[in-house]
């Protein structure tokens, strides 16, 4: 359910970002990922890296120049999020504790249970979507509701 929430929230922010001018998309807010499109690309890239790790695939890289293109994000992020949802459809009480073994982007080896990775992905996305919402407000745009309770209420 929370991976579905992540897909729902990402879709809402992609739609909001599509309403911005190129200058607004690239405006530097002085954060690590600088801009609306840079922050969205960061979350997309992390979602892509983590699903690859769970599926036993090492990422070739983290963020590419192509990832920082809104049209690319609108096309490819839903594909990555669908991969998460398809993977999660096979989760059971027994296998959710399975451990993923992987290397971080610096080459350090790690093992992490799947359930912790899922919580990290959801939490990471929530954090950065909050940043983008703040960027939108700073530019006098109204961000879409992204709270988890708004998602629950929409489900009914």
C-alpha positions as CSV (number, residue, x, y, z in Angstrom):
1,X,0.0,0.0,0.0
2,X,2.8,2.4,0.8
3,X,4.5,1.8,-2.5
4,X,1.2,2.6,-4.1
5,X,1.1,5.8,-2.1
6,X,4.6,6.6,-3.3
7,X,3.5,6.1,-7.0
8,X,0.4,8.3,-6.3
9,X,2.4,11.1,-4.7
10,X,5.1,11.0,-7.4
11,X,2.5,11.2,-10.1
12,X,0.9,14.3,-8.5
13,X,4.3,16.1,-8.2
14,X,5.2,15.2,-11.8
15,X,1.9,16.8,-12.9
16,X,2.6,19.9,-10.8
17,X,6.1,20.2,-12.2
18,X,4.7,20.0,-15.7
19,X,2.9,23.3,-15.0
20,X,6.2,25.1,-14.4
21,X,8.3,27.1,-16.8
22,X,11.7,25.8,-17.7
23,X,13.2,28.5,-15.5
24,X,11.1,27.5,-12.5
25,X,12.0,23.8,-13.1
26,X,15.7,24.7,-12.9
27,X,15.6,27.4,-10.2
28,X,18.4,26.7,-7.7
29,X,17.1,26.6,-4.2
30,X,20.5,26.0,-2.6
31,X,19.7,22.4,-1.6
32,X,21.8,19.3,-2.5
33,X,19.8,18.6,-5.6
34,X,19.2,22.3,-6.3
35,X,16.0,22.5,-8.2
36,X,12.5,21.0,-8.7
37,X,13.7,18.8,-11.5
38,X,17.0,17.9,-9.8
39,X,15.2,16.8,-6.7
40,X,12.6,14.8,-8.6
41,X,15.5,13.2,-10.6
42,X,17.2,12.3,-7.3
43,X,14.1,10.5,-6.0
44,X,13.6,8.7,-9.3
45,X,17.2,7.6,-9.4
46,X,17.0,6.3,-5.8
47,X,13.8,4.4,-6.6
48,X,15.5,2.9,-9.6
49,X,18.7,1.9,-7.7
50,X,16.8,0.3,-4.8
51,X,14.5,-1.8,-7.0
52,X,17.6,-3.0,-8.8
53,X,19.2,-3.9,-5.5
54,X,16.2,-5.9,-4.4
55,X,16.1,-7.6,-7.8
56,X,19.9,-8.4,-7.6
57,X,21.0,-5.9,-10.2
58,X,23.8,-3.5,-9.5
59,X,23.1,0.1,-10.7
60,X,25.4,1.3,-13.5
61,X,25.2,4.8,-12.1
62,X,23.0,6.9,-9.9
63,X,21.8,10.0,-11.8
64,X,22.4,10.7,-15.5
65,X,21.9,13.9,-17.4
66,X,18.8,12.3,-19.0
67,X,17.3,11.8,-15.6
68,X,17.1,15.5,-15.1
69,X,14.7,15.9,-18.0
70,X,11.0,16.3,-17.0
71,X,9.8,14.5,-20.1
72,X,12.1,11.6,-19.3
73,X,10.9,11.5,-15.7
74,X,7.2,11.5,-16.8
75,X,7.9,8.6,-19.1
76,X,10.3,6.5,-17.0
77,X,9.4,7.1,-13.4
78,X,6.0,5.4,-13.7
79,X,7.8,2.3,-15.2
80,X,10.1,2.1,-12.2
81,X,7.3,2.6,-9.7
82,X,5.3,-0.1,-11.5
83,X,8.3,-2.4,-11.1
84,X,8.1,-1.7,-7.3
85,X,4.4,-2.5,-7.3
86,X,4.8,-5.7,-9.3
87,X,7.6,-6.8,-7.0
88,X,5.5,-6.0,-3.9
89,X,2.6,-8.0,-5.2
90,X,4.6,-11.2,-4.5
91,X,5.4,-10.3,-0.9
92,X,4.3,-12.6,1.8
93,X,4.7,-12.6,5.6
94,X,7.5,-15.1,5.1
95,X,9.6,-13.5,2.3
96,X,9.3,-9.8,3.4
97,X,12.1,-10.5,5.8
98,X,14.4,-11.8,3.0
99,X,17.7,-10.0,2.9
100,X,19.1,-8.1,-0.1
101,X,22.9,-8.1,-0.5
102,X,24.3,-5.2,-2.4
103,X,27.0,-2.6,-2.7
104,X,26.3,1.1,-2.1
105,X,27.5,3.7,-4.6
106,X,30.8,3.9,-2.9
107,X,31.4,0.1,-3.2
108,X,30.7,-0.8,0.4
109,X,28.9,-4.2,0.9
110,X,25.6,-4.2,2.8
111,X,22.8,-6.6,3.6
112,X,19.3,-5.2,4.5
113,X,15.9,-6.9,4.9
114,X,13.5,-6.1,2.2
115,X,10.9,-4.6,4.5
116,X,13.5,-2.0,5.7
117,X,14.4,-1.1,2.1
118,X,10.7,-0.6,1.3
119,X,10.3,1.7,4.4
120,X,13.4,3.6,3.3
121,X,12.2,4.1,-0.2
122,X,8.8,5.4,1.0
123,X,10.4,7.7,3.6
124,X,13.1,9.0,1.3
125,X,10.5,9.9,-1.4
126,X,8.3,11.6,1.2
127,X,11.2,13.7,2.5
128,X,12.2,15.0,-1.0
129,X,8.6,15.4,-2.2
130,X,8.2,17.7,0.8
131,X,11.2,19.7,-0.4
132,X,9.6,20.0,-3.9
133,X,6.4,21.2,-2.3
134,X,8.3,23.9,-0.5
135,X,10.0,24.9,-3.8
136,X,6.6,25.2,-5.4
137,X,5.3,27.4,-2.5
138,X,8.4,29.6,-2.7
139,X,7.5,30.2,-6.4
140,X,3.9,31.0,-5.4
141,X,2.5,27.8,-6.8
142,X,0.1,25.6,-4.8
143,X,1.5,22.1,-4.4
144,X,-0.9,19.2,-4.6
145,X,-1.9,17.5,-1.4
146,X,0.7,14.7,-0.8
147,X,0.0,13.7,2.8
148,X,-0.4,10.0,3.4
149,X,-3.8,10.7,4.9
150,X,-4.9,12.4,1.7
151,X,-4.0,9.1,-0.1
152,X,-6.0,7.0,2.4
153,X,-9.0,9.3,2.1
154,X,-8.8,9.1,-1.7
155,X,-8.9,5.3,-1.5
156,X,-12.1,5.6,0.6
